[in-house]
């Protein structure tokens, strides 16, 4: 899957111009993650997914040309309770066996505000979850940091001049819109609204 997306990103790179760069979001430092929060009347559930990969092409001078995809492995998501996590993977809930990945394919970006290298705006693309794909628009910020790989590294690499792209987003999805329609008693403990926080960094090639 990652190999295929990488080839697609290279094709998109050629289409969007040589100033764009491909950023790989499979984090070698291992701290990229997506947070999920479900705040129901009777129970507060939170979780973290670390199995994220994907590629984006980005040009700091023309961020509106940003394209690419990010993938989250369902079985990398761990909730604050072990039994809840185990149940979440089952057919009743996220059905990880049948739908192992959550995918967001970014097709367009509209800049709203610029603060130096920090670009804030709205990204539109297709969001695939539980076998259902919908077009959504979410707030996203990009921060392009040139030659910054060694500033983030736990162990420095001499001559590492790779650029970084920091991506942040905070949005919500509704479970019933993707086919997981919870009964009223269940919604007292499991919120239909899921808050998603994305905090990830991508690297250019060496």
C-alpha positions in Angstrom: 0.0 0.0 0.0 2.7 2.5 1.0 4.7 1.7 -2.1 1.7 2.3 -4.4 1.0 5.7 -2.7 4.7 6.6 -3.0 4.5 6.1 -6.8 1.3 8.1 -7.0 2.9 10.9 -5.0 5.8 11.0 -7.4 3.5 11.3 -10.3 1.6 14.1 -8.6 4.9 15.8 -7.8 5.7 15.9 -11.5 2.3 17.4 -12.2 2.5 20.1 -9.6 5.9 21.4 -10.5 9.6 20.8 -9.5 9.4 23.2 -6.5 7.2 20.7 -4.7 8.8 18.1 -2.5 7.6 14.6 -1.4 7.3 14.2 2.4 7.2 10.7 4.0 5.1 10.5 7.2 6.2 7.1 8.4 8.1 8.6 11.3 11.6 7.2 12.0 11.5 8.7 15.5 8.2 6.8 16.3 6.3 9.6 17.9 3.8 10.6 15.1 0.3 9.9 16.3 -3.4 10.5 16.0 -5.5 11.2 19.1 -9.2 10.2 19.3 -11.6 11.4 22.0 -15.2 10.3 22.6 -16.9 12.3 25.4 -20.2 10.6 26.2 -22.5 11.6 29.1 -21.4 8.6 31.2 -17.9 7.8 29.9 -14.9 9.6 28.5 -12.9 7.4 26.1 -9.6 8.5 24.6 -7.1 6.7 22.4 -3.9 7.0 20.4 -3.0 5.5 17.0 0.7 5.4 16.1 0.6 3.3 12.9 0.5 6.2 10.5 2.1 6.4 7.1 1.7 8.2 3.8 3.1 10.8 1.5 2.3 14.5 0.7 3.7 16.7 -1.9 4.2 20.3 -0.6 5.5 23.5 -2.0 5.9 26.3 0.7 5.5 28.9 -2.0 2.3 27.3 -3.4 0.7 25.3 -0.5 -2.6 25.3 -2.4 -1.1 22.6 -4.7 -0.7 20.2 -1.7 -1.8 16.6 -2.5 -1.3 13.1 -1.1 -2.6 10.6 1.4 -2.3 9.6 5.0 -3.1 6.1 6.3 -3.8 5.0 9.9 -3.8 1.3 10.8 -6.9 0.5 12.9 -5.0 -2.0 15.0 -2.5 0.6 16.0 -5.2 2.5 17.9 -5.1 1.8 21.7 -7.8 3.1 24.0 -7.4 4.0 27.7 -8.8 0.5 28.6 -7.4 -2.8 27.3 -10.8 -4.6 27.1 -12.3 -1.6 25.2 -9.4 -1.8 22.7 -9.9 -5.5 22.1 -13.6 -5.0 21.6 -13.0 -2.0 19.3 -11.2 -4.3 16.8 -14.1 -6.7 16.5 -17.0 -6.9 14.0 -19.4 -5.0 16.3 -17.2 -1.9 16.2 -14.3 -1.0 13.8 -14.0 -4.5 12.3 -10.3 -4.3 11.8 -10.1 -7.6 10.0 -12.4 -6.3 7.2 -11.4 -2.6 7.3 -7.8 -2.5 8.5 -7.0 1.1 7.5 -8.4 4.6 7.8 -7.5 6.7 4.8 -7.5 10.5 4.1 -6.6 11.5 0.5 -6.0 15.2 0.3 -7.1 16.7 -3.0 -7.1 20.5 -2.4 -5.9 23.0 0.2 -7.1 26.6 0.7 -4.9 29.0 2.6 -6.6 31.1 5.3 -3.7 32.6 7.2 0.1 32.8 6.9 2.5 33.3 9.8 6.0 33.0 8.4 6.5 29.3 7.5 3.3 28.4 9.3 0.4 28.1 6.8 -3.2 27.6 8.2 -6.1 26.7 6.0 -8.7 24.0 5.0 -7.9 20.7 3.4 -10.6 18.9 1.3 -10.3 15.2 0.4 -11.9 11.8 0.7 -12.1 10.2 4.1 -12.5 6.4 4.1 -13.6 4.7 7.3 -15.5 1.5 8.0 -15.7 0.9 4.2 -17.5 4.2 3.6 -15.8 7.1 1.8 -17.0 10.7 2.1 -15.6 14.0 1.0 -14.8 16.2 4.0 -13.1 19.5 4.6 -11.0 19.9 7.7 -8.7 22.6 9.3 -5.1 21.9 8.7 -1.8 23.7 9.4 1.5 23.1 7.6 4.9 24.3 8.9 7.8 23.8 6.5 11.1 23.6 8.2 14.2 23.6 5.9 17.2 21.4 6.8 15.6 20.7 10.2 15.8 16.9 10.4 18.8 17.0 12.8 17.0 19.4 15.1 14.3 16.8 15.7 16.4 13.7 15.7 17.1 11.9 19.0 20.5 10.8 17.5 22.1 13.3 15.2 23.2 12.2 11.7 26.2 14.2 10.3 25.1 15.9 7.0 21.4 15.2 7.4 19.9 18.1 5.5 16.4 16.8 5.1 13.5 19.2 5.3 10.5 18.6 7.6 6.8 19.3 7.2 4.8 19.5 10.4 1.1 18.8 9.9 -1.6 19.6 12.5 -5.3 19.1 12.3 -8.3 18.9 14.7 -11.7 17.8 13.5 -14.7 15.6 14.3 -16.5 12.8 12.6 -19.9 11.2 13.3 -19.9 7.4 13.6 -23.5 7.1 12.3 -22.4 8.8 9.0 -20.1 5.8 8.4 -22.6 3.1 9.2 -22.0 2.6 13.0 -25.4 3.7 14.3 -25.4 3.3 18.1 -28.5 2.8 20.1 -29.6 5.5 22.5 -28.5 3.5 25.6 -25.1 2.9 24.0 -24.6 6.5 23.2 -24.7 7.3 26.9 -21.3 5.5 27.1 -19.9 5.8 23.6 -20.2 9.2 21.9 -21.4 9.3 18.3 -19.1 12.3 17.8 -15.3 11.4 17.6 -12.8 14.2 18.0 -9.7 13.6 16.0 -6.4 15.3 16.6 -3.6 14.8 14.1 0.0 15.7 15.1 2.6 14.4 12.5 5.9 15.2 10.9 7.0 14.2 7.4 10.6 14.0 6.0 12.0 14.6 2.5 14.4 12.0 1.1 18.1 12.2 2.1 
